C-alpha cells in the first residue's frame, strides 16, 4: 500500500509571524522521520498541516494513506477510558461491520476490498494491541469505566498515545510522544515504533529516542526545512561537516581578502620608472616604464574590483564554540558550595532529578540566594520586558551577542515579546555565558533549544572549570553526566 506525504511550496503564518516559508518536502513510504528544531520554530505546525488540522496559506499538501492517518492530539475523546478506546478503534470497527454485512449480502468483491484494508491494519489483533499498549505505557490497571476527567495530565497523554498505537493507522504523526513516559515506557515505545508497518513522523527533543527510532531528520529553522539522511547519527555528522565547511570557506575568504589587500598596497607602489637607466636610452626607458606602469595600474584596478566583490558578499565568521566563563576565585581556596547533603568543590558537579512539581526549581532558587561567590543562574523561564530589544535585554553589547552565534544581527533590535520560546531561551543562555561565575545553576538547560546547540552546551559544561548544579530530565545529558546524581527527595 502506498504512503506519501508531500509539501510543495507550503507557507503558513500566524498573525504577522511566518512559521513555514515556501517549504517543500517529501516523506517516503515506511520512513520514520524525526522533526527537530527550537521551540517556536514550526515543528508542531508542520505536523498539523500534514494532519489537515491547519490549512496552508499557500502551496499544496498531498497525503496518500489508504491505511489511515492518525495524529496524537486527535485520539483522545469520549467520557470514559473505555469510550476513548472504542472511538480510537472506530475505523477498524466500521471495517469489521462492513465485512460482516458484505458477507451476509454475498458481495465478495466488497468483502475482499474491506478485508484487505482490515488486514493491512492488523484489525484482528486490535484488542490485543489495546492491552499491549496500555501495559507498555504503564496503564495496565486502568479501569475502563473510569472518567477521563479523573485522569492526571500524564495519564491522559499516555492513554491518548495508547489509543493511537492500538488503532495502528498507516501514518503516525506524533508530537512529543515521549512526554510523561518513564524509562520502561520509553523502551517499549521505541520498540513499538521501530516495528510499525507504515510511516512515522514525530517531533521530539529526546536525543536517545531519536537515535533509536528515526531513519531521517527534518530540521525546521527560520521558516525552512532541511532534510538529513542516516537517522540522528547522520544528522549530527552532517551538521558537524557543515560547520567544518563553513570554517574552511571563511578561512579561504579571509585569506583571499588579505592577499588582495597586500597586493593593492605593495604592487601599486612599485613604479617602473623609478629604476636607473642601464643604457642612457631615455626614450626607450620612458616607453617601457609607461607600459609597466599601465600594466601595474590595470592589475591594481582588477584587484580593487575583486576586493569590492569579496567585501560585498562576505563569508560570515563562524561563531566561537560556547564557553562558560569565570575568574574562578574559588579554585585552590577553601570555598565550597553546600547544596543539601552535598558539598561541591570549585569543579564539583551535581545533577538533581525528580518528577515535575517536586521542588527542584525551588531548591535552585534557595541555592542561588545563599551561595557565596559569583553565581550564574539559567532559570527555566526568565521574565523579560517584552518591549525592550534583544540587545537591551542582553546588556553586554551587540558585538558580544553576535559573537556567541545565538542571534543573527537582524534580530538584535527586535522586541523580546516577539521572540519564539526557543529564541527567548537563547537570550537567557547568552546572559549566563556573558558573566564570570564560580558556580552555575542550570534548570532544565536543554529545554527549548536546538539539538546541535544542546550538544555544544554540554561540551561547554564539560570544559567549564567552576562548580555546576544541573536540574534535568534529559536522558542523554544524565547518561553523559560526570559527577554526583541525586533525586530531589534526598534534599528533604
C-alpha positions, 0 to 999 in steps of 0.5 A: 500500500502506498504512503506519501506525504508531500509539501510543495511550496507550503507557507503558513503564518500566524498573525504577522509571524511566518512559521513555514516559508515556501517549504517543500518536502517529501516523506517516503513510504515506511520512513520514520522521520524525526522533526527537530528544531527550537521551540517556536520554530514550526515543528508542531505546525508542520505536523498539523498541516500534514494532519489537515488540522491547519490549512496552508496559506499557500502551496499544496499538501498531498497525503496518500494513506489508504491505511489511515492517518492518525495524529496524537492530539486527535485520539483522545475523546469520549467520557470514559477510558473505555469510550476513548478506546472504542472511538480510537478503534472506530475505523477498524470497527466500521471495517469489521461491520462492513465485512460482516454485512458484505458477507451476509449480502454475498458481495465478495468483491466488497468483502475482499476490498474491506478485508484487505484494508482490515488486514493491512491494519492488523484489525484482528489483533486490535484488542490485543494491541489495546492491552499491549499498549496500555501495559507498555505505557504503564496503564495496565490497571486502568479501569475502563469505566473510569472518567477521563476527567479523573485522569492526571495530565500524564495519564491522559497523554499516555492513554491518548498515545495508547489509543493511537498505537492500538488503532495502528493507522498507516501514518503516525504523526506524533508530537512529543510522544515521549512526554510523561513516559518513564524509562520502561515506557520509553523502551517499549515505545521505541520498540513499538515504533521501530516495528510499525508497518507504515510511516512515522513522523514525530517531533521530539527533543529526546536525543536517545529516542531519536537515535533509536527510532528515526531513519531521517531528520527534518530540521525546521529553522527560520521558516525552512526545512532541511532534510538529513539522511542516516537517522540522528547519527547522520544528522549530527555528522552532517551538521558537524561537516557543515560547520567544518565547511563553513570554517574552511570557506571563511578561512579561504575568504579571509585569506583571499581578502588579505592577499588582495589587500597586500597586493593593492598596497605593495604592487601599486607602489612599485613604479617602473620608472623609478629604476636607473637607466642601464643604457642612457636610452631615455626614450626607450626607458620612458616607453617601457616604464609607461607600459609597466606602469599601465600594466601595474595600474590595470592589475591594481584596478582588477584587484580593487574590483575583486576586493569590492566583490569579496567585501560585498558578499562576505563569508560570515565568521563562524561563531566561537564554540560556547564557553562558560566563563569565570575568574574562578576565585574559588579554585585552590581556596577553601570555598565550597558550595553546600547544596543539601547533603552535598558539598561541591568543590570549585569543579564539583558537579551535581545533577538533581532529578525528580518528577515535575512539581517536586521542588527542584526549581525551588531548591535552585532558587534557595541555592542561588540566594545563599551561595557565596561567590559569583553565581550564574543562574539559567532559570527555566523561564526568565521574565523579560520586558517584552518591549525592550530589544534583544540587545537591551535585554542582553546588556553586554553589547551587540558585538558580544551577542553576535559573537556567541552565534545565538542571534543573527544581527537582524534580530538584535533590535527586535522586541523580546515579546516577539521572540519564539520560546526557543529564541527567548531561551537563547537570550537567557543562555547568552546572559549566563555565558556573558558573566564570570561565575564560580558556580552555575545553576542550570534548570532544565538547560536543554529545554527549548533549544536546538539539538546541535546547540544542546550538544555544544552546551554540554561540551561547554559544561564539560570544559567549564572549570567552576562548580555546576548544579544541573536540574534535568530530565534529559536522558542523554545529558544524565547518561553523559553526566560526570559527577554526583546524581541525586533525586530531589527527595534526598534534599528533604 
